[in-house]
């Protein structure tokens, strides 16, 4: 059986929209409201970076939040390579542009026209690049909880990224996840040891604003799904 909304069910609203509701005020503490507000405001930032530097104390807090993420077997398989050097970022921009063209050439004409309007990175515009990596050897040969699912270490690294993203949003910073790159290129660019994978290049920095509507929705690339379409009871086919 699939979970579907009743006819009388109100649409899901963010805590910001619900803040004036009496039941919401009684139901949520201030801290939990703040958490839900941050989740609702989080965006994948591209064009809104101001170019200002990230304050060192703020950066430490954001990275500490990332480092406090849960991890399989408490292996903490992540590392954070901070990239501020202009030459390194320029080299990465050139590589990303090449991969953008490769992707665009695969698209039908109409879809390519939509894609051409979308900015895929803010590498130069952001104050800092953060390369988040995964080390499969971290935690030793026998990582508790990884024996049946090898990718749990990668999942753990993604949890660290999510922590970083939410903490950055709470601090008034923007984050943009760049994925138009070849792993081998980025690993060589930032000098990763053998066996360490780059999971993400995150553009991080102060922003002029955060968009209310995600970029890919605003530009007509893809609409979001309703929660009700994503929830299944007992089984997928249910």
matplotlib code that plots the C-alpha trace (Angstrom):
import matplotlib.pyplot as plt

x = [0.0, 1.3, 1.0, -1.2, -2.6, -6.2, -8.4, -8.5, -4.7, -3.1, 0.0, 3.4, 4.8, 8.1, 8.5, 8.9, 5.4, 4.0, 5.6, 2.4, 0.2, -0.6, -0.2, 3.2, 4.4, 3.4, 4.7, 8.2, 10.9, 13.0, 16.0, 14.0, 12.3, 15.7, 16.8, 13.8, 14.3, 17.9, 16.8, 14.1, 16.5, 19.4, 20.2, 22.8, 24.4, 26.0, 25.6, 24.9, 28.4, 29.8, 33.5, 34.3, 36.6, 35.2, 35.8, 38.3, 36.1, 33.0, 35.0, 36.2, 32.6, 31.4, 34.1, 33.6, 30.0, 31.0, 33.5, 30.8, 28.7, 28.0, 30.2, 30.2, 32.3, 33.2, 35.8, 35.5, 36.7, 36.6, 39.2, 38.8, 41.2, 40.8, 41.6, 41.9, 44.7, 43.5, 45.6, 44.3, 40.7, 41.2, 42.6, 39.6, 37.2, 38.7, 38.2, 34.6, 33.8, 35.2, 32.9, 30.0, 30.4, 30.7, 27.4, 25.7, 26.6, 24.6, 21.4, 18.5, 18.4, 15.5, 17.0, 20.4, 18.8, 17.5, 20.8, 22.7, 20.8, 22.0, 25.2, 26.8, 29.5, 30.7, 34.3, 35.8, 33.0, 33.0, 35.5, 36.8, 36.8, 36.4, 37.3, 35.7, 37.4, 36.8, 39.6, 38.5, 41.5, 40.4, 39.4, 41.5, 40.7, 37.7, 35.3, 32.4, 29.2, 30.9, 31.4, 28.2, 27.8, 31.1, 29.7, 28.7, 32.0, 30.9, 27.5, 29.3, 31.2, 28.0, 26.6, 29.6, 28.8, 25.2, 26.3, 28.7, 26.0, 23.5, 26.0, 27.1, 23.5, 23.0, 26.1, 24.8, 27.1, 26.3, 27.5, 27.5, 28.3, 30.3, 30.0, 31.2, 34.6, 36.6, 37.8, 41.3, 41.7, 40.6, 42.6, 45.8, 45.0, 44.9, 47.5, 45.4, 47.2, 46.4, 43.2, 41.6, 38.7, 37.3, 33.6, 32.8, 34.2, 32.1, 32.1, 31.8, 31.5, 29.3, 26.3, 24.2, 21.1, 19.7, 17.2, 13.7, 13.2, 16.0, 17.9, 16.9, 13.3, 13.5, 15.2, 12.8, 15.2, 13.2, 10.4, 10.6, 8.6, 6.0, 6.8, 3.7, 5.2, 8.3, 6.9, 5.9, 4.3, 5.6, 6.9, 7.6, 4.7, 2.3]
y = [0.0, 3.4, 6.4, 9.0, 12.2, 12.4, 14.9, 17.0, 16.8, 20.3, 20.7, 20.2, 23.6, 24.7, 25.6, 29.3, 29.1, 27.3, 29.5, 31.4, 28.3, 27.9, 24.2, 24.6, 27.0, 24.5, 21.5, 22.7, 24.1, 27.0, 24.8, 22.4, 25.2, 26.6, 23.2, 22.8, 26.4, 25.7, 22.5, 24.4, 27.3, 25.1, 25.6, 24.4, 27.8, 28.8, 32.5, 34.1, 34.0, 37.4, 36.4, 37.4, 35.2, 32.8, 33.8, 31.4, 30.9, 30.2, 27.8, 25.9, 25.5, 24.4, 21.8, 20.6, 20.0, 18.0, 16.0, 15.2, 13.3, 9.6, 7.1, 3.3, 1.7, 5.2, 5.1, 8.8, 8.1, 11.7, 14.5, 18.1, 19.7, 23.5, 25.2, 28.9, 29.1, 31.0, 29.0, 25.7, 26.9, 28.2, 24.8, 23.1, 25.5, 24.7, 21.0, 21.5, 23.5, 20.6, 18.1, 20.5, 20.5, 16.7, 16.5, 19.1, 17.3, 14.3, 16.2, 16.7, 20.2, 21.3, 19.9, 21.5, 24.9, 24.5, 23.3, 26.3, 28.6, 26.7, 27.7, 24.5, 25.9, 28.8, 27.8, 31.3, 33.2, 31.4, 32.2, 28.7, 25.2, 22.3, 18.9, 16.2, 12.8, 9.2, 6.8, 3.2, 2.2, 4.4, 2.3, -0.6, -3.9, -4.8, -1.8, -2.7, -2.6, -2.5, -6.2, -6.7, -3.2, -1.8, 1.6, 2.4, 4.4, 6.6, 7.0, 8.2, 10.8, 12.0, 12.5, 14.7, 16.7, 17.2, 18.3, 20.8, 22.1, 22.6, 24.2, 26.6, 27.5, 28.3, 30.5, 32.5, 30.8, 29.2, 25.8, 24.5, 20.8, 20.6, 17.2, 17.9, 16.4, 13.2, 11.7, 11.0, 14.6, 16.1, 13.6, 14.6, 18.3, 18.3, 15.6, 12.8, 9.6, 6.4, 4.9, 8.2, 9.3, 12.8, 12.6, 16.3, 19.7, 22.1, 25.8, 27.6, 31.2, 34.2, 34.9, 37.8, 35.7, 32.1, 31.5, 30.5, 28.1, 25.7, 26.6, 23.4, 24.1, 27.8, 27.0, 24.3, 21.4, 19.3, 19.6, 18.3, 15.2, 15.3, 13.4, 11.3, 10.1, 9.0, 7.0, 3.4, 1.2, -2.3, -2.7, -0.8, -2.4, -2.1]
z = [0.0, -1.0, 1.4, -0.3, 1.2, 2.2, 0.4, 3.6, 4.2, 4.2, 2.0, 3.7, 4.8, 6.1, 9.8, 8.7, 7.0, 10.1, 12.7, 13.4, 14.0, 17.6, 17.6, 15.9, 18.6, 21.3, 19.4, 18.5, 20.8, 19.6, 18.8, 16.8, 14.9, 14.1, 12.8, 10.5, 9.3, 8.3, 6.4, 4.5, 3.6, 2.5, -1.2, -3.7, -4.4, -7.7, -8.6, -5.2, -3.7, -2.7, -3.1, 0.5, 2.6, 5.1, 8.7, 10.4, 13.5, 11.4, 9.2, 12.2, 13.5, 10.2, 9.8, 13.4, 12.6, 9.6, 11.7, 14.2, 11.7, 12.4, 10.6, 10.2, 12.9, 14.1, 11.3, 10.4, 6.8, 5.6, 5.2, 4.1, 1.7, 1.8, -1.5, -1.7, -4.3, -7.4, -9.8, -8.5, -8.7, -12.3, -13.3, -11.8, -13.5, -16.9, -16.2, -15.1, -18.2, -20.4, -18.6, -18.9, -22.7, -22.7, -20.9, -23.0, -26.2, -25.0, -24.6, -27.1, -28.5, -26.3, -23.1, -24.0, -24.3, -20.8, -19.5, -21.1, -18.7, -15.6, -13.9, -12.6, -10.3, -8.3, -8.0, -8.6, -7.0, -3.6, -0.9, -0.6, -2.1, 0.2, -1.2, 0.9, 0.6, 1.5, 2.7, 2.6, 4.7, 7.6, 10.6, 9.6, 7.8, 10.0, 10.1, 12.4, 10.2, 6.8, 6.2, 4.2, 2.6, 1.3, 0.5, 4.1, 4.3, 1.4, 3.0, 6.1, 4.2, 2.6, 6.2, 7.0, 3.9, 4.9, 8.4, 6.8, 4.5, 7.3, 9.6, 6.8, 6.1, 9.8, 9.8, 6.8, 4.3, 1.0, -0.3, -3.9, -4.7, -7.9, -9.6, -13.1, -12.8, -13.2, -9.9, -11.2, -12.2, -8.9, -6.9, -8.8, -8.6, -4.8, -4.3, -2.8, -1.8, -3.5, -2.3, -1.2, -3.3, -3.8, -3.0, -3.5, -4.3, -2.2, -3.0, 0.4, 1.2, 2.1, -0.1, -1.1, -0.6, -0.7, -3.5, -2.2, -5.1, -6.0, -9.2, -11.2, -10.4, -11.3, -14.6, -15.6, -15.4, -13.0, -10.5, -7.0, -5.8, -3.1, 0.1, -0.4, -3.7, -1.9, 1.0, 0.7, 3.4, 4.0, 0.5, -2.7, -4.5, -1.6]

ax = plt.figure().add_subplot(projection="3d")
ax.plot(x, y, z, "-o")
ax.set_aspect("equal")
plt.show()
